[in-house]
């Protein structure tokens, strides 16, 4: 079914009116997820906030600020024509690698829980991998347009973006951030596949990358313990399997309709990271299967809309915008799947947030900013070939 659109008026820099076409499904879904996220952060963090700061709604207030800042980022993403992202993609690539290198330097990168992933920016710690992944994937989308023939016909041409992804993943592993590296590689390879890369080309780096990731997982005692705990957390429920056991208890207590908002027991110092990586488990406990189904349905709708916008952009003769929208949808779906899978014991524990729901400024700023770009792509696709007054002309070729 074709999407309805919400149309608003705004002024171009020339002063002439132009029609801004927004996708109400994207806006409505994001609004619903943000509201659910605010409620769950308030509920999941109330105990730990009271203990650590003496203010029960300390984390909730910060999350409100992050959402507002993220909405500003979304407006910026909506306001910038996507041709600029394509034109300056090489500078985005350079900036991404600079950030990933600088965060590893003591005194610049801040170490938290043994990982050096953050840069202190006054009121918040910013996780540079969040922004770097967006910048890298934007470059890959641009490369897929500029070097389309080389990418599809020449294995050496295909290995150029693979080398970029591998180098970025290596820097992420040095932080270490195994989860971010995995999501980046998976999204990047999916994007290259959509760009028309031959399947047997993809198999080589995928097999080598999977082998390397597996070797890294078992070579580190810390990662190996987490992997073993994931396979059977009940073997060591008070040590290596503690976090997953508490998450599974929370999900199990929720049953069909949950124990009620605010009535979670697991968030009361049993479940670590209850307002960040494991906010989904608290949601499952308080709202049960019904709440879980609603949230998963909202994410599925958002990913589906992103992929539809990607398809529409491709049909309108806008390949870069098509690839970029696809990257947004794939990344959002993949990271949501990983976080939910970790909470449910389907995947090994990784430090990945649930987009739009988990507490955290970096994730909120980047996610909403990228969704603003998605809305911009939809606007440009829907208004392609349309004059400023809004009347349709023939579609551009």
C-alpha positions as a Markdown table, in Angstrom:
| # | Residue | x | y | z |
|---|---|---|---|---|
| 1 | Unk | 0.0 | 0.0 | 0.0 |
| 2 | Unk | 1.4 | 3.4 | -0.9 |
| 3 | Unk | 2.3 | 5.7 | 2.0 |
| 4 | Unk | 0.4 | 8.8 | 2.8 |
| 5 | Unk | 2.5 | 11.8 | 3.3 |
| 6 | Unk | 2.3 | 14.8 | 5.7 |
| 7 | Unk | 3.1 | 18.0 | 3.9 |
| 8 | Unk | 4.4 | 21.2 | 5.5 |
| 9 | Unk | 5.6 | 24.4 | 4.0 |
| 10 | Unk | 8.9 | 26.0 | 4.6 |
| 11 | Unk | 11.1 | 28.7 | 2.9 |
| 12 | Unk | 14.1 | 28.0 | 0.9 |
| 13 | Unk | 17.2 | 30.1 | 1.1 |
| 14 | Unk | 15.9 | 31.9 | -2.0 |
| 15 | Unk | 12.8 | 32.9 | -0.2 |
| 16 | Unk | 10.5 | 30.9 | -2.5 |
| 17 | Unk | 8.1 | 28.4 | -0.8 |
| 18 | Unk | 8.7 | 24.8 | -1.2 |
| 19 | Unk | 6.9 | 21.7 | 0.0 |
| 20 | Unk | 8.4 | 19.5 | 2.7 |
| 21 | Unk | 7.2 | 16.0 | 2.4 |
| 22 | Unk | 7.5 | 13.8 | 5.5 |
| 23 | Unk | 6.7 | 10.2 | 6.0 |
| 24 | Unk | 4.1 | 9.9 | 8.9 |
| 25 | Unk | 4.9 | 6.2 | 9.4 |
| 26 | Unk | 8.5 | 7.0 | 10.2 |
| 27 | Unk | 7.6 | 9.9 | 12.4 |
| 28 | Unk | 4.8 | 8.1 | 14.2 |
| 29 | Unk | 6.9 | 5.0 | 14.8 |
| 30 | Unk | 9.9 | 6.9 | 16.1 |
| 31 | Unk | 7.7 | 9.0 | 18.4 |
| 32 | Unk | 6.1 | 5.8 | 19.8 |
| 33 | Unk | 9.6 | 4.2 | 20.4 |
| 34 | Unk | 10.9 | 7.4 | 22.0 |
| 35 | Unk | 7.9 | 7.7 | 24.4 |
| 36 | Unk | 8.3 | 4.0 | 25.4 |
| 37 | Unk | 12.0 | 4.5 | 25.9 |
| 38 | Unk | 11.5 | 7.5 | 28.2 |
| 39 | Unk | 9.0 | 5.6 | 30.3 |
| 40 | Unk | 11.3 | 2.5 | 30.5 |
| 41 | Unk | 14.4 | 4.5 | 31.3 |
| 42 | Unk | 12.6 | 6.2 | 34.1 |
| 43 | Unk | 11.3 | 2.9 | 35.5 |
| 44 | Unk | 14.5 | 0.9 | 35.0 |
| 45 | Unk | 16.8 | 3.5 | 36.4 |
| 46 | Unk | 14.9 | 4.8 | 39.4 |
| 47 | Unk | 16.5 | 2.5 | 41.9 |
| 48 | Unk | 20.1 | 2.9 | 40.8 |
| 49 | Unk | 19.7 | 6.6 | 40.3 |
| 50 | Unk | 18.4 | 7.0 | 43.9 |
| 51 | Unk | 21.4 | 5.0 | 45.2 |
| 52 | Unk | 24.1 | 6.7 | 43.1 |
| 53 | Unk | 22.9 | 10.3 | 43.0 |
| 54 | Unk | 20.1 | 10.7 | 45.5 |
| 55 | Unk | 17.8 | 11.7 | 42.7 |
| 56 | Unk | 15.3 | 9.1 | 41.6 |
| 57 | Unk | 14.9 | 10.6 | 38.1 |
| 58 | Unk | 18.5 | 11.6 | 37.5 |
| 59 | Unk | 18.9 | 9.3 | 34.4 |
| 60 | Unk | 15.4 | 10.1 | 33.2 |
| 61 | Unk | 16.1 | 13.9 | 33.1 |
| 62 | Unk | 19.4 | 13.3 | 31.2 |
| 63 | Unk | 17.5 | 11.1 | 28.8 |
| 64 | Unk | 15.0 | 13.8 | 28.1 |
| 65 | Unk | 17.9 | 16.1 | 27.3 |
| 66 | Unk | 19.4 | 13.6 | 25.0 |
| 67 | Unk | 16.1 | 13.1 | 23.2 |
| 68 | Unk | 15.7 | 16.9 | 22.7 |
| 69 | Unk | 19.3 | 17.1 | 21.5 |
| 70 | Unk | 18.7 | 14.2 | 19.2 |
| 71 | Unk | 15.6 | 15.9 | 17.7 |
| 72 | Unk | 17.8 | 18.9 | 16.9 |
| 73 | Unk | 20.2 | 16.5 | 15.2 |
| 74 | Unk | 17.2 | 15.0 | 13.3 |
| 75 | Unk | 16.2 | 18.5 | 12.1 |
| 76 | Unk | 19.8 | 19.1 | 10.9 |
| 77 | Unk | 19.7 | 15.8 | 9.1 |
| 78 | Unk | 16.4 | 16.7 | 7.5 |
| 79 | Unk | 17.7 | 20.1 | 6.4 |
| 80 | Unk | 20.9 | 19.1 | 4.7 |
| 81 | Unk | 20.5 | 18.0 | 1.0 |
| 82 | Unk | 21.8 | 14.5 | 0.6 |
| 83 | Unk | 24.0 | 15.5 | -2.4 |
| 84 | Unk | 26.3 | 17.1 | 0.2 |
| 85 | Unk | 26.7 | 13.8 | 2.0 |
| 86 | Unk | 27.7 | 12.2 | -1.3 |
| 87 | Unk | 29.9 | 15.0 | -2.4 |
| 88 | Unk | 31.9 | 15.2 | 0.8 |
| 89 | Unk | 31.9 | 11.4 | 1.6 |
| 90 | Unk | 35.7 | 11.2 | 1.4 |
| 91 | Unk | 36.0 | 13.8 | 4.2 |
| 92 | Unk | 33.5 | 11.8 | 6.3 |
| 93 | Unk | 35.8 | 8.8 | 5.8 |
| 94 | Unk | 38.8 | 10.7 | 6.9 |
| 95 | Unk | 36.9 | 12.1 | 9.9 |
| 96 | Unk | 35.7 | 8.6 | 10.9 |
| 97 | Unk | 39.2 | 7.2 | 11.0 |
| 98 | Unk | 40.6 | 10.2 | 12.9 |
| 99 | Unk | 38.0 | 9.7 | 15.6 |
| 100 | Unk | 38.7 | 6.0 | 15.8 |
| 101 | Unk | 42.4 | 6.7 | 16.2 |
| 102 | Unk | 42.1 | 9.6 | 18.6 |
| 103 | Unk | 39.9 | 7.8 | 21.0 |
| 104 | Unk | 42.6 | 5.2 | 21.6 |
| 105 | Unk | 45.1 | 7.9 | 22.7 |
| 106 | Unk | 45.2 | 8.2 | 26.6 |
| 107 | Unk | 44.2 | 11.7 | 27.6 |
| 108 | Unk | 41.8 | 12.0 | 24.7 |
| 109 | Unk | 39.8 | 8.8 | 24.9 |
| 110 | Unk | 38.2 | 8.1 | 28.2 |
| 111 | Unk | 38.4 | 4.6 | 29.6 |
| 112 | Unk | 35.3 | 3.2 | 31.2 |
| 113 | Unk | 35.1 | -0.4 | 32.5 |
| 114 | Unk | 38.4 | -1.3 | 30.8 |
| 115 | Unk | 37.3 | 0.0 | 27.3 |
| 116 | Unk | 38.5 | 3.2 | 25.7 |
| 117 | Unk | 35.4 | 4.1 | 23.5 |
| 118 | Unk | 34.4 | 7.6 | 24.7 |
| 119 | Unk | 35.5 | 11.2 | 24.4 |
| 120 | Unk | 34.5 | 13.5 | 27.2 |
| 121 | Unk | 32.4 | 16.4 | 25.8 |
| 122 | Unk | 31.4 | 18.5 | 28.9 |
| 123 | Unk | 28.0 | 17.2 | 29.9 |
| 124 | Unk | 28.4 | 13.8 | 28.3 |
| 125 | Unk | 30.8 | 11.1 | 27.2 |
| 126 | Unk | 30.4 | 10.6 | 23.4 |
| 127 | Unk | 31.0 | 7.2 | 22.0 |
| 128 | Unk | 32.8 | 7.9 | 18.8 |
| 129 | Unk | 32.0 | 4.5 | 17.2 |
| 130 | Unk | 28.4 | 5.6 | 16.9 |
| 131 | Unk | 29.2 | 8.5 | 14.6 |
| 132 | Unk | 32.1 | 6.8 | 12.9 |
| 133 | Unk | 29.8 | 3.9 | 11.7 |
| 134 | Unk | 27.4 | 6.4 | 10.0 |
| 135 | Unk | 30.3 | 8.2 | 8.3 |
| 136 | Unk | 31.9 | 5.0 | 7.1 |
| 137 | Unk | 28.6 | 3.6 | 5.7 |
| 138 | Unk | 27.9 | 6.9 | 4.0 |
| 139 | Unk | 31.3 | 6.6 | 2.2 |
| 140 | Unk | 30.5 | 3.0 | 1.2 |
| 141 | Unk | 27.2 | 4.1 | -0.3 |
| 142 | Unk | 29.0 | 6.8 | -2.2 |
| 143 | Unk | 31.7 | 4.4 | -3.4 |
| 144 | Unk | 29.0 | 2.0 | -4.6 |
| 145 | Unk | 27.7 | 4.7 | -6.9 |
| 146 | Unk | 31.0 | 6.2 | -8.1 |
| 147 | Unk | 32.7 | 2.9 | -8.8 |
| 148 | Unk | 29.7 | 0.8 | -9.6 |
| 149 | Unk | 31.2 | -1.0 | -12.6 |
| 150 | Unk | 34.5 | -1.6 | -10.9 |
| 151 | Unk | 32.8 | -2.9 | -7.8 |
| 152 | Unk | 30.7 | -5.4 | -9.7 |
| 153 | Unk | 33.1 | -6.6 | -12.3 |
| 154 | Unk | 36.5 | -6.6 | -10.6 |
| 155 | Unk | 37.4 | -8.4 | -7.4 |
| 156 | Unk | 40.2 | -5.9 | -6.7 |
| 157 | Unk | 37.7 | -3.1 | -6.9 |
| 158 | Unk | 35.4 | -4.9 | -4.5 |
| 159 | Unk | 38.3 | -5.3 | -2.0 |
| 160 | Unk | 38.8 | -1.6 | -1.7 |
| 161 | Unk | 35.6 | -0.9 | 0.4 |
| 162 | Unk | 36.2 | -4.2 | 2.2 |
| 163 | Unk | 39.7 | -2.9 | 3.2 |
| 164 | Unk | 38.1 | 0.2 | 4.5 |
| 165 | Unk | 35.6 | -1.8 | 6.6 |
| 166 | Unk | 38.3 | -4.1 | 7.8 |
| 167 | Unk | 40.6 | -1.3 | 8.9 |
| 168 | Unk | 37.7 | 0.4 | 10.8 |
| 169 | Unk | 36.7 | -2.9 | 12.4 |
| 170 | Unk | 40.3 | -3.4 | 13.6 |
| 171 | Unk | 40.4 | 0.0 | 15.3 |
| 172 | Unk | 37.0 | -0.8 | 16.9 |
| 173 | Unk | 38.5 | -4.1 | 18.2 |
| 174 | Unk | 41.4 | -2.2 | 19.8 |
| 175 | Unk | 38.9 | -0.2 | 22.0 |
| 176 | Unk | 37.7 | -3.0 | 22.4 |
| 177 | Unk | 34.2 | -2.9 | 20.9 |
| 178 | Unk | 33.4 | -6.3 | 19.4 |
| 179 | Unk | 29.7 | -5.6 | 19.0 |
| 180 | Unk | 30.2 | -2.4 | 17.0 |
| 181 | Unk | 32.8 | -4.0 | 14.8 |
| 182 | Unk | 30.4 | -6.9 | 14.0 |
| 183 | Unk | 27.5 | -4.6 | 13.2 |
| 184 | Unk | 29.6 | -2.4 | 11.0 |
| 185 | Unk | 31.0 | -5.3 | 9.0 |
| 186 | Unk | 27.6 | -7.0 | 8.6 |
| 187 | Unk | 25.9 | -3.8 | 7.5 |
| 188 | Unk | 28.7 | -2.9 | 5.1 |
| 189 | Unk | 28.7 | -6.3 | 3.5 |
| 190 | Unk | 24.9 | -6.2 | 3.2 |
| 191 | Unk | 25.1 | -2.8 | 1.5 |
| 192 | Unk | 27.7 | -4.1 | -1.0 |
| 193 | Unk | 25.5 | -7.0 | -1.8 |
| 194 | Unk | 22.6 | -4.6 | -2.5 |
| 195 | Unk | 25.0 | -2.6 | -4.7 |
| 196 | Unk | 25.3 | -5.6 | -7.0 |
| 197 | Unk | 28.6 | -7.3 | -5.8 |
| 198 | Unk | 28.8 | -10.9 | -7.0 |
| 199 | Unk | 28.0 | -13.4 | -4.3 |
| 200 | Unk | 31.2 | -15.4 | -4.7 |
| 201 | Unk | 33.1 | -12.2 | -4.2 |
| 202 | Unk | 31.4 | -11.7 | -0.9 |
| 203 | Unk | 32.0 | -15.2 | 0.3 |
| 204 | Unk | 35.8 | -14.7 | 0.6 |
| 205 | Unk | 35.9 | -11.8 | 3.1 |
| 206 | Unk | 32.8 | -13.1 | 4.9 |
| 207 | Unk | 34.4 | -16.5 | 5.6 |
| 208 | Unk | 37.7 | -14.9 | 6.5 |
| 209 | Unk | 36.0 | -12.3 | 8.7 |
| 210 | Unk | 33.9 | -14.9 | 10.5 |
| 211 | Unk | 37.0 | -17.0 | 11.1 |
| 212 | Unk | 38.9 | -14.0 | 12.4 |
| 213 | Unk | 36.1 | -12.9 | 14.7 |
| 214 | Unk | 35.8 | -16.5 | 16.0 |
| 215 | Unk | 39.5 | -16.6 | 16.7 |
| 216 | Unk | 39.4 | -13.3 | 18.5 |
| 217 | Unk | 36.4 | -14.5 | 20.6 |
| 218 | Unk | 38.3 | -17.6 | 21.8 |
| 219 | Unk | 41.7 | -16.0 | 22.1 |
| 220 | Unk | 40.7 | -13.7 | 24.9 |
| 221 | Unk | 39.8 | -15.3 | 28.3 |
| 222 | Unk | 37.3 | -12.6 | 28.9 |
| 223 | Unk | 35.5 | -13.1 | 25.6 |
| 224 | Unk | 35.7 | -16.9 | 26.0 |
| 225 | Unk | 34.1 | -16.7 | 29.4 |
| 226 | Unk | 31.2 | -14.6 | 28.0 |
| 227 | Unk | 30.8 | -17.0 | 25.1 |
| 228 | Unk | 30.6 | -20.0 | 27.4 |
| 229 | Unk | 28.3 | -18.2 | 29.8 |
| 230 | Unk | 26.0 | -17.5 | 26.8 |
| 231 | Unk | 25.8 | -21.2 | 25.9 |
| 232 | Unk | 24.7 | -22.2 | 29.4 |
| 233 | Unk | 24.5 | -19.3 | 31.9 |
| 234 | Unk | 23.0 | -21.6 | 34.5 |
| 235 | Unk | 26.4 | -23.3 | 34.9 |
| 236 | Unk | 27.7 | -20.2 | 36.7 |
| 237 | Unk | 24.6 | -18.2 | 37.6 |
| 238 | Unk | 26.4 | -16.0 | 40.2 |
| 239 | Unk | 29.5 | -15.1 | 38.2 |
| 240 | Unk | 30.0 | -15.2 | 34.4 |
| 241 | Unk | 26.3 | -16.1 | 33.7 |
| 242 | Unk | 24.8 | -13.7 | 36.3 |
| 243 | Unk | 23.8 | -10.9 | 33.9 |
| 244 | Unk | 22.1 | -13.3 | 31.4 |
| 245 | Unk | 20.4 | -15.3 | 34.1 |
| 246 | Unk | 18.9 | -12.1 | 35.6 |
| 247 | Unk | 17.7 | -11.0 | 32.2 |
| 248 | Unk | 16.0 | -14.3 | 31.6 |
| 249 | Unk | 14.4 | -14.2 | 35.0 |
| 250 | Unk | 13.0 | -10.7 | 34.2 |
| 251 | Unk | 11.6 | -11.9 | 30.8 |
| 252 | Unk | 10.1 | -15.0 | 32.3 |
| 253 | Unk | 8.4 | -13.1 | 35.1 |
| 254 | Unk | 6.6 | -10.9 | 32.6 |
| 255 | Unk | 4.6 | -13.8 | 31.2 |
| 256 | Unk | 1.7 | -12.5 | 28.9 |
| 257 | Unk | 0.8 | -9.1 | 30.3 |
| 258 | Unk | 3.7 | -8.3 | 32.7 |
| 259 | Unk | 3.8 | -7.4 | 36.3 |
| 260 | Unk | 2.9 | -3.7 | 35.7 |
| 261 | Unk | 4.8 | -0.5 | 35.2 |
| 262 | Unk | 7.3 | 0.1 | 38.0 |
| 263 | Unk | 6.8 | -3.3 | 39.5 |
| 264 | Unk | 9.9 | -4.9 | 38.2 |
| 265 | Unk | 12.0 | -6.7 | 40.8 |
| 266 | Unk | 15.0 | -7.5 | 38.6 |
| 267 | Unk | 15.8 | -3.8 | 38.1 |
| 268 | Unk | 16.4 | -3.4 | 41.8 |
| 269 | Unk | 20.1 | -4.1 | 41.7 |
| 270 | Unk | 19.8 | -7.7 | 40.4 |
| 271 | Unk | 20.1 | -6.9 | 36.7 |
| 272 | Unk | 23.2 | -4.9 | 35.8 |
| 273 | Unk | 22.8 | -2.2 | 33.1 |
| 274 | Unk | 19.1 | -2.4 | 33.5 |
| 275 | Unk | 18.5 | 1.1 | 32.0 |
| 276 | Unk | 21.1 | 0.7 | 29.1 |
| 277 | Unk | 21.9 | -2.6 | 27.5 |
| 278 | Unk | 19.2 | -4.6 | 29.3 |
| 279 | Unk | 16.2 | -2.1 | 29.3 |
| 280 | Unk | 14.4 | -4.6 | 27.0 |
| 281 | Unk | 14.4 | -7.2 | 29.8 |
| 282 | Unk | 12.8 | -4.7 | 32.2 |
| 283 | Unk | 10.2 | -3.9 | 29.6 |
| 284 | Unk | 9.5 | -7.6 | 29.1 |
| 285 | Unk | 9.1 | -8.0 | 32.9 |
| 286 | Unk | 6.8 | -5.0 | 33.3 |
| 287 | Unk | 4.7 | -5.4 | 30.1 |
| 288 | Unk | 5.1 | -9.0 | 29.3 |
| 289 | Unk | 4.7 | -10.6 | 25.9 |
| 290 | Unk | 2.3 | -7.9 | 24.8 |
| 291 | Unk | 4.8 | -5.2 | 25.4 |
| 292 | Unk | 7.6 | -7.2 | 23.7 |
| 293 | Unk | 5.4 | -7.8 | 20.6 |
| 294 | Unk | 4.5 | -4.0 | 20.4 |
| 295 | Unk | 8.2 | -2.9 | 20.5 |
| 296 | Unk | 9.4 | -5.6 | 18.0 |
| 297 | Unk | 6.5 | -4.6 | 15.8 |
| 298 | Unk | 7.5 | -0.9 | 15.9 |
| 299 | Unk | 11.1 | -1.7 | 15.0 |
| 300 | Unk | 9.9 | -4.0 | 12.2 |
| 301 | Unk | 7.7 | -1.2 | 10.8 |
| 302 | Unk | 10.5 | 1.4 | 11.0 |
| 303 | Unk | 13.0 | -1.0 | 9.2 |
| 304 | Unk | 10.3 | -1.7 | 6.6 |
| 305 | Unk | 9.7 | 1.9 | 6.0 |
| 306 | Unk | 13.5 | 2.6 | 5.6 |
| 307 | Unk | 13.7 | -0.2 | 3.0 |
| 308 | Unk | 10.7 | 1.1 | 1.2 |
| 309 | Unk | 12.2 | 4.6 | 1.0 |
| 310 | Unk | 15.3 | 2.9 | -0.3 |
| 311 | Unk | 13.4 | 1.1 | -3.0 |
| 312 | Unk | 11.5 | 4.3 | -4.0 |
| 313 | Unk | 14.8 | 6.3 | -4.2 |
| 314 | Unk | 16.2 | 3.6 | -6.5 |
| 315 | Unk | 13.1 | 3.8 | -8.7 |
| 316 | Unk | 13.5 | 7.6 | -8.9 |
| 317 | Unk | 17.0 | 7.3 | -10.2 |
| 318 | Unk | 18.7 | 8.2 | -7.0 |
| 319 | Unk | 21.2 | 5.4 | -6.3 |
| 320 | Unk | 23.2 | 7.0 | -3.5 |
| 321 | Unk | 20.1 | 7.9 | -1.6 |
| 322 | Unk | 18.8 | 4.4 | -2.1 |
| 323 | Unk | 21.9 | 2.8 | -0.7 |
| 324 | Unk | 22.0 | 5.3 | 2.2 |
| 325 | Unk | 18.4 | 4.6 | 3.2 |
| 326 | Unk | 19.1 | 0.8 | 2.9 |
| 327 | Unk | 22.1 | 1.2 | 5.2 |
| 328 | Unk | 20.0 | 3.0 | 7.8 |
| 329 | Unk | 17.3 | 0.3 | 7.7 |
| 330 | Unk | 19.8 | -2.6 | 7.8 |
| 331 | Unk | 21.8 | -1.0 | 10.7 |
| 332 | Unk | 18.7 | -0.2 | 12.7 |
| 333 | Unk | 17.3 | -3.7 | 12.3 |
| 334 | Unk | 20.6 | -5.5 | 12.9 |
| 335 | Unk | 21.4 | -3.6 | 16.1 |
| 336 | Unk | 17.9 | -4.0 | 17.4 |
| 337 | Unk | 18.0 | -7.7 | 16.7 |
| 338 | Unk | 21.4 | -8.1 | 18.4 |
| 339 | Unk | 20.3 | -6.2 | 21.5 |
| 340 | Unk | 17.0 | -8.1 | 21.8 |
| 341 | Unk | 18.8 | -11.4 | 21.1 |
| 342 | Unk | 21.3 | -10.7 | 23.8 |
| 343 | Unk | 18.6 | -10.0 | 26.3 |
| 344 | Unk | 16.8 | -13.2 | 25.4 |
| 345 | Unk | 19.9 | -15.4 | 25.5 |
| 346 | Unk | 20.0 | -16.0 | 21.8 |
| 347 | Unk | 23.3 | -14.2 | 21.2 |
| 348 | Unk | 26.5 | -13.7 | 23.3 |
| 349 | Unk | 26.5 | -10.6 | 25.5 |
| 350 | Unk | 27.7 | -7.4 | 23.7 |
| 351 | Unk | 27.7 | -3.8 | 24.7 |
| 352 | Unk | 25.1 | -2.6 | 22.2 |
| 353 | Unk | 22.2 | -0.3 | 23.0 |
| 354 | Unk | 18.7 | -0.8 | 21.8 |
| 355 | Unk | 18.2 | 2.2 | 19.5 |
| 356 | Unk | 15.7 | 4.9 | 20.7 |
| 357 | Unk | 15.0 | 3.0 | 24.0 |
| 358 | Unk | 18.3 | 2.5 | 25.9 |
| 359 | Unk | 19.8 | 5.3 | 28.0 |
| 360 | Unk | 22.6 | 7.1 | 26.4 |
| 361 | Unk | 23.4 | 10.3 | 24.6 |
| 362 | Unk | 25.7 | 9.1 | 21.8 |
| 363 | Unk | 23.2 | 6.5 | 20.6 |
| 364 | Unk | 20.3 | 8.9 | 20.8 |
| 365 | Unk | 22.0 | 11.7 | 19.0 |
| 366 | Unk | 23.3 | 9.6 | 16.1 |
| 367 | Unk | 20.2 | 7.5 | 15.7 |
| 368 | Unk | 17.8 | 10.5 | 15.5 |
| 369 | Unk | 20.3 | 12.4 | 13.3 |
| 370 | Unk | 20.4 | 9.4 | 10.9 |
| 371 | Unk | 16.6 | 9.1 | 10.9 |
| 372 | Unk | 16.5 | 12.8 | 10.0 |
| 373 | Unk | 18.6 | 11.9 | 6.9 |
| 374 | Unk | 16.1 | 9.1 | 6.1 |
| 375 | Unk | 13.3 | 11.6 | 6.2 |
| 376 | Unk | 15.3 | 13.9 | 3.9 |
| 377 | Unk | 15.8 | 11.0 | 1.4 |
| 378 | Unk | 12.0 | 10.4 | 1.5 |
| 379 | Unk | 11.4 | 14.1 | 0.9 |
| 380 | Unk | 13.8 | 14.3 | -2.1 |
| 381 | Unk | 12.4 | 11.1 | -3.5 |
| 382 | Unk | 8.8 | 12.2 | -3.3 |
| 383 | Unk | 9.5 | 15.7 | -4.7 |
| 384 | Unk | 11.8 | 14.5 | -7.5 |
| 385 | Unk | 10.8 | 16.3 | -10.7 |
| 386 | Unk | 8.3 | 18.5 | -8.8 |
| 387 | Unk | 8.5 | 22.3 | -9.0 |
| 388 | Unk | 8.7 | 24.5 | -6.0 |
| 389 | Unk | 5.0 | 25.2 | -6.0 |
| 390 | Unk | 4.2 | 21.5 | -5.5 |
| 391 | Unk | 2.7 | 20.6 | -8.9 |
| 392 | Unk | 4.0 | 17.4 | -10.4 |
| 393 | Unk | 6.2 | 17.3 | -13.5 |
| 394 | Unk | 7.5 | 14.3 | -15.3 |
| 395 | Unk | 9.8 | 12.1 | -13.2 |
| 396 | Unk | 13.5 | 12.8 | -13.6 |
| 397 | Unk | 15.6 | 10.3 | -15.5 |
